[in-house]
Amino acid sequence: MFGINADLQSQITYLTKVITLNDVLFRVIEKANKIDLDDYYIGAGCIAQTIWNYQTGLELTHGISDIDIVYYDDSDLSLEAEKAVIQRITSVMNPCEIRLDIKNQARVHLWYKEHFGYDIIPYNSIENAINSWPTTATSIGVRMGNNKLKVYAPFGLNDLFGMIVRANKTQITEEIYLQKVKKWSERWPSLTVIPW
């Protein structure tokens, strides 16, 4: 497996290379520069799964159910404001062959309990949100800056390149983790799953 245990700069170079090969994902990353958002990332499963597909010789969009575009704006936490941003981003990204999942991370705490069954503390930044994403390999966000990929990966990139699924227990429950493990293991049987 390429990338595992390489130095960070080499890992970012590898990551960039593979992401640019996924035409659908990379178009979204490039187009995101045309959106008037200061504080955003494209990340989570779509990044990890692109790497897993590359490492296992699958088509690079295999198994990717959505592309997460997350941003942080605590100036207006209304659903209407978020819907306006979703509409703006969608109009820039269309057409896109993979569904876009666009969320203001500043307002996640407002709907989280209804969706997952328990309350969370409001995030105070986009990075704070990524720090809590369900697994170490998918806790990653990327965006273009100065013609190169800017990467935020609080747990590093070894689990990503090593195809290791490890729970980030900051926020998720064992049940949520096991659901993800089941779904991902069916799509990528060569994943190494670390038990809860």
ZAMARGU-4260 file (C-alpha; in steps of 0.2 Angstrom, whole numbers, plus 5000, padded with zeros to 4 digits):
<rodrens>
0) 5000/5000/5000 | 5007/5017/4995 | 5007/5031/5007 | 5007/5022/5024 | 5021/5028/5036
5) 5028/5040/5023 | 5032/5057/5029 | 5018/5070/5029 | 5023/5079/5014 | 5024/5063/5003
10) 5007/5058/5010 | 4999/5074/5004 | 5008/5072/4987 | 5000/5055/4986 | 4983/5061/4992
15) 4983/5075/4979 | 4988/5063/4965 | 4974/5051/4968 | 4961/5065/4971 | 4965/5073/4955
20) 4962/5056/4946 | 4944/5055/4953 | 4937/5067/4940 | 4920/5069/4949 | 4927/5073/4966
25) 4941/5084/4959 | 4929/5095/4949 | 4919/5098/4965 | 4935/5103/4973 | 4940/5115/4959
30) 4923/5123/4957 | 4922/5126/4976 | 4934/5140/4974 | 4920/5149/4964 | 4909/5149/4979
35) 4909/5164/4991 | 4914/5153/5006 | 4928/5157/5018 | 4928/5143/5029 | 4924/5126/5021
40) 4931/5109/5017 | 4926/5095/5006 | 4929/5079/5015 | 4925/5063/5025 | 4920/5047/5016
45) 4922/5053/4998 | 4941/5057/5001 | 4944/5040/5011 | 4934/5030/4998 | 4943/5037/4983
50) 4960/5032/4991 | 4952/5014/4996 | 4946/5013/4978 | 4963/5017/4971 | 4972/5005/4983
55) 4961/4991/4978 | 4960/4994/4959 | 4942/4999/4959 | 4934/5013/4949 | 4937/5029/4959
60) 4919/5033/4962 | 4915/5015/4967 | 4904/5015/4983 | 4904/5034/4986 | 4886/5039/4991
65) 4889/5057/4993 | 4902/5071/4993 | 4902/5081/5009 | 4904/5100/5008 | 4905/5107/5025
70) 4906/5125/5030 | 4906/5136/5046 | 4895/5151/5047 | 4888/5155/5065 | 4882/5172/5059
75) 4865/5165/5055 | 4860/5148/5061 | 4843/5147/5053 | 4838/5133/5041 | 4833/5146/5028
80) 4851/5153/5028 | 4858/5135/5026 | 4846/5132/5012 | 4852/5147/5003 | 4870/5142/5004
85) 4865/5124/4998 | 4856/5131/4983 | 4871/5143/4979 | 4883/5128/4980 | 4872/5116/4970
90) 4870/5129/4956 | 4889/5130/4955 | 4892/5112/4956 | 4878/5106/4944 | 4879/5094/4935
95) 4887/5082/4948 | 4886/5063/4946 | 4887/5060/4965 | 4875/5068/4977 | 4881/5083/4987
100) 4879/5083/5006 | 4881/5102/5011 | 4880/5107/5029 | 4884/5122/5040 | 4893/5114/5054
105) 4889/5129/5065 | 4871/5122/5066 | 4873/5104/5067 | 4869/5104/5086 | 4852/5110/5082
110) 4847/5094/5073 | 4859/5081/5079 | 4848/5074/5094 | 4833/5071/5082 | 4844/5062/5070
115) 4856/5052/5081 | 4847/5052/5098 | 4858/5063/5109 | 4864/5081/5111 | 4881/5087/5106
120) 4890/5103/5111 | 4890/5116/5097 | 4906/5116/5086 | 4916/5132/5087 | 4925/5130/5071
125) 4925/5119/5055 | 4941/5110/5061 | 4932/5107/5078 | 4918/5098/5068 | 4930/5087/5058
130) 4939/5083/5074 | 4923/5073/5079 | 4919/5064/5063 | 4916/5045/5066 | 4932/5037/5060
135) 4951/5042/5060 | 4952/5039/5041 | 4937/5049/5037 | 4941/5064/5048 | 4949/5073/5034
140) 4944/5089/5024 | 4953/5096/5009 | 4951/5112/4998 | 4961/5121/4986 | 4972/5136/4991
145) 4986/5144/4981 | 4984/5131/4967 | 4988/5116/4979 | 4978/5105/4990 | 4976/5111/5008
150) 4973/5096/5020 | 4966/5096/5037 | 4967/5078/5045 | 4968/5079/5064 | 4972/5060/5066
155) 4985/5060/5052 | 4984/5050/5036 | 4991/5033/5041 | 4974/5025/5044 | 4968/5032/5028
160) 4982/5025/5017 | 4983/5009/5028 | 4964/5006/5024 | 4961/5005/5043 | 4944/5009/5050
165) 4946/5015/5068 | 4933/5023/5078 | 4935/5041/5083 | 4926/5040/5100 | 4925/5059/5102
170) 4906/5059/5098 | 4899/5043/5090 | 4891/5028/5098 | 4896/5010/5095 | 4880/5007/5086
175) 4884/5021/5073 | 4902/5014/5071 | 4896/4996/5068 | 4883/5002/5055 | 4897/5011/5046
180) 4909/4996/5047 | 4896/4984/5040 | 4892/4995/5025 | 4910/4999/5021 | 4916/4981/5024
185) 4903/4975/5011 | 4910/4988/4998 | 4928/4987/5003 | 4931/4969/5010 | 4950/4972/5012
190) 4948/4985/5025 | 4956/4982/5042 | 4943/4985/5055 | 4948/4989/5073 | 4935/4983/5085
195) 4926/4996/5095
</rodrens>
